[in-house]
Amino acid sequence: MQNGTNLYALDISGASFTKACGGPCTEGCVTLARIGEDAWALGDSKRPDAEPLRFTTEELDAAGIDPARFGLGA
């Protein structure tokens, strides 16, 4: 985590999540929001009440998740 920031301490109440679907999204769509300079929240549109997981840009990259696919810049 950048500068020791606890990603789960960041307020995401105003975060704007964007969907990226590889198909018809019948089982769920991944949503992504930038929540800080080097922080992201990853959610599931089919489970909007579930707490989104949080990642650094480096962690997203290691998982093969490209913010550009969501229309977001890293």
C-alpha positions in Angstrom: 0.0 0.0 0.0 1.3 3.4 -1.0 2.8 5.3 2.0 1.3 2.8 4.4 -2.3 3.8 3.5 -4.9 1.3 4.7 -7.1 0.9 1.6 -10.1 -0.1 3.7 -9.9 3.1 5.7 -10.5 5.1 2.6 -14.1 6.5 2.2 -15.7 5.1 -0.9 -19.2 6.5 -0.3 -18.9 8.9 -3.2 -17.0 6.5 -5.5 -18.3 6.2 -9.1 -18.2 2.6 -10.1 -17.9 1.6 -13.8 -18.8 -1.8 -15.3 -16.7 -3.8 -17.7 -18.3 -6.8 -19.2 -16.8 -9.4 -21.5 -20.2 -10.8 -22.5 -23.9 -10.6 -21.7 -23.3 -10.2 -18.0 -25.9 -12.8 -17.1 -24.1 -13.9 -13.9 -22.5 -10.6 -12.8 -20.4 -7.8 -13.9 -17.2 -6.5 -12.3 -17.3 -2.8 -11.3 -14.2 -0.7 -10.7 -13.8 2.8 -9.1 -10.7 4.8 -8.4 -10.7 5.6 -4.7 -7.3 7.3 -4.4 -4.1 8.1 -6.2 -3.0 4.5 -6.2 -6.2 2.8 -4.9 -9.1 1.0 -6.5 -12.3 -0.6 -5.3 -13.5 -3.7 -7.2 -17.2 -4.7 -6.8 -19.9 -6.9 -8.3 -22.9 -5.2 -9.9 -25.1 -8.3 -9.1 -24.3 -7.9 -5.4 -24.4 -4.1 -4.8 -24.6 -4.6 -1.0 -21.4 -6.6 -0.8 -18.3 -4.6 0.3 -16.0 -4.0 -2.7 -12.5 -5.4 -2.5 -9.7 -2.8 -2.6 -6.4 -2.9 -4.4 -3.4 -0.8 -5.3 -2.7 -0.2 -9.0 0.2 -2.7 -8.7 -2.1 -5.3 -7.3 -4.6 -4.8 -10.1 -1.9 -5.1 -12.7 -0.6 -8.4 -11.0 -4.2 -9.7 -11.2 -4.4 -8.8 -14.9 -7.1 -6.2 -14.4 -6.7 -3.2 -16.7 -8.5 0.0 -15.6 -8.6 1.1 -19.3 -11.1 -1.7 -19.9 -13.4 0.2 -17.6 -12.7 3.5 -19.3 -10.5 4.5 -16.4 -6.9 5.6 -16.5 -4.3 4.1 -14.2 
